[in-house]
Amino acid sequence: MAAAEAADTQLLLGVGLIEKDTNGEVLWVWCYPSTTAALRTLLLRKCCLTDEGELLHPFVFGQYRRTWFYITTVEVPDSSVLKKVTHFSIVLTAKDFNPEKYAAFTRILCRMYLKHGSPVKMMESYIAVLTKGICQSEENGSFLSKDFDARKAYLAGSIKDIVSQFGMETVILHMALMLKKRVVVYHPKIEAVQEFTRTLPALVWHRQDWTILHSYVHLSADELEALQMCTGYVAGFVDLEVSNRPDLYDVFVNLAESEITIAPLAKESMTMGKLHKEIGQLIVQSAEDPDKSDSQVIQDIALKTKEIFTSLAPFSEVVDDGRKRVLNLEALKQKRFPPATENFLYHLAAAEQMLKI
């Protein structure tokens, strides 16, 4: 148990405080431990206090170069000891994806800052969580790291909601993720973008890989450069200008208009056939079953995915003393699958690094 707690506490990277004063100035006020200038600039951009609009986003999260950030923003009530501050944001950076965990912790830190007006109490709580995985206070609430399981975070989104919006077209998203394609999602509201994008990696549950998720990206050079270093990803944007950047996506999802577009250069590897119709029908039937939970729908899709990999097995051979499976392309061609199925299995093998180099 102690080892598990120690492993969990090593996930936190830092805590920071951003304030907006009565003159409308937004400042990075404090952090522990230190942070880089580049990350500080990024976090100021993500924090809604620097936006021109007055809209407050209570909680946002995202990833930049394998560092996750979680930002909770509050308005300061007149009763607070913070007399010259109108709003502030608490920023946590960490190595893991767990929005619910860090939203809960940042809320406690916000209450502390509203009450004491000094980062000292926040730092004490941060160090307590860092070293013991727990912080307790009667007036501000308690936080226990181990209450927030990573698997719960993976299952927190709703696949059923996605299928009810996109129906059979959900299979395009499944196929794109299976083939490790670049999926860009647009909606003007960051909350909608985050809810949708965080759910997509569950379509390829066999990988359980949320490092592909970049739920809040700006069209800034540093962020786009980091994004383009990834082989496949799910990236969320609130700027429609991203639709004019075909270099960033293979599949573009306009969430506001319920439209999915496959980029011209990705069409060849994403040709659909009978197999995809089957997968699409399975996804829709499972998601529309009122007796099935979201996790059961994910399980159904995962079983179908396993079947696909099983169908690939007879055309692969073991190399490197049993350490690696590679595709035998001749054997696959001899099977005479429909062209779209053969094409998909070939590109799937490529995505899984099963091609002979």
ABEGO torsion letter per residue (X at the ends): XAAAAAAAAAABABBBBBBBBAAGBBBBABBOBBBBAAAAAAAAAABAAABABABBBABBBBBBGGBBBBBBBBBBBAABABAABABBBBBBBBABBBAAAAAAAAAAAAAAAAAAGBAAAAAAAAAAAAAAGBBBBAAAEBBBAAABBAAAAAAABBAAAAAAAAEAAAAAAAAAAAAGBBBBBBBABAAAAAAAAAAAAAABAAAGBAAABBABBBBBAAAAAAAAABABBBBBBABAAAAABAAABABBBBAAAGBBBBBAAAAAAABBBAAAAAAAAAAAAAAABAABBAAAAAAAAAAAAAAAAAAAAAABBBBGGGABBBBBAAAAAAAGBBAAAAAAAAAAAAAAGABBX
